[in-house]
């Protein structure tokens, strides 16, 4: 290819590729990295040991309150800063950079001599993970065809969301070995550190740089070389010639960070932020407050924990369903439908008084919530951006979503303490879902089945 070539038609060449072993390999590499970067997944079990066994943390103290806030603040800045860096240095380099930061922070946490040092590394853990999740979810959308991008991204979410139950299972196994609590929580940090090192080595060897990103940077020869290797690998694995490229090259623009806040991209920035505010506030409320809400209804600790655990089986079930239907329903329609269902189920759940009815209603509520989590964090928000601003846009929306998580708990606390009690909290969830449903209906952009290049056309 001539050195002055301005396009390698990467988008059309990628989108016409048949499903293949290469796509499965890209998915497994990304999904494994998502599965094992679980510094957040072990937060609950580690906090429990530090609070109730080692007494590094104490009830009612600022240090205890900071356990979640410190991590959330780290994730916020990681998403905010990590996106623009990823758009500048590339998908593969940024994944490896954030993996290194996250691994160092996890190992540092494991060897911390006291809670103050641990909190420094916990802030860094949040930063690394906040940046890493943005580039893993958003960057992956550049490797798969537009016609089934939602299905592939949903599969990523399905694998990644098994991290929490796996972490709880590992924590249970470690406790059963009888090892000291002082070593127990440190081991919980070391296991994902080692697995993330393995994931990083696999990424370094198996994951190519995104040819879409290279072309957007004007590095057309590099993009063409990588694309050609991908095409040859798929032809060799399928034993069939690839379909011809029928679409003409489309212009790929370089956009500054400021483009997110003007013109057509401003609309996407607002919608994406609202979609993730809804995800973070609703998911946080149900995950964090459900045991307390059930206790306020008169159920003891063991009953509330059992009911919460059973209800959470709806999470993988919901993401699995989402992976089957994601590309069959228009994105705006699916977002509005899921938000309306959450609003209705939130009100229904708040009215239940028997254990069986609460278990059933929370199961279905979790199912819909996690379908929405998959839709929002893995599919809709990551795919609505032009290539040159993909990580910046996704990162900014993720940061805004996490800001809401810092302030929303205060509102939940006030509502729970009011005369409305737990019923009021479920009504609050419903109100948030209803407001965001209206916003998505009125202002959402349609991205289902569209090529990355067409989505990025903001003229």
Protein Blocks (a to p, Z undefined) as FASTA:
>chain_A
ZZkbcbehlmmmmmmpccdfklmmmmmmmmmmmmmmmmkmmmmmmmmmmmmmnomacghi
aklmmmmmmmmmmmmmmmmmmmmmmmmnojklmmmmmmmmmmmmmmmmmmpcbfklmmmm
mmmmmmmmmmmmmmmmmmmmmmpcfklmmmmmmmmmmmmmmmmmmmmmmmmmmmmnopaf
klmmmmmmmmmmmmmmmmmmmmmmmmccdfklmmmnopamlmmmmmmmmmmmmmmmnopa
cdddfbdcdddddddfklmmgcjllmmmmmmmmmmmmmmmmmmmmmmmmmmmmmmnopaf
klmmmmmmmmmmmmmmmmmmmmmmmmmpcfklmmmmmmmmmmmmmmmmmmpcbfklmmmm
mmmmmmmmmmmmmmmmmmmmmmmpcfklmmmmmmmmmmmmmmmmmmmmmmmmmmmmmmnl
mmlmmmmmmmmmmmmmmmmmmmmccfehpafklmmmmZZ
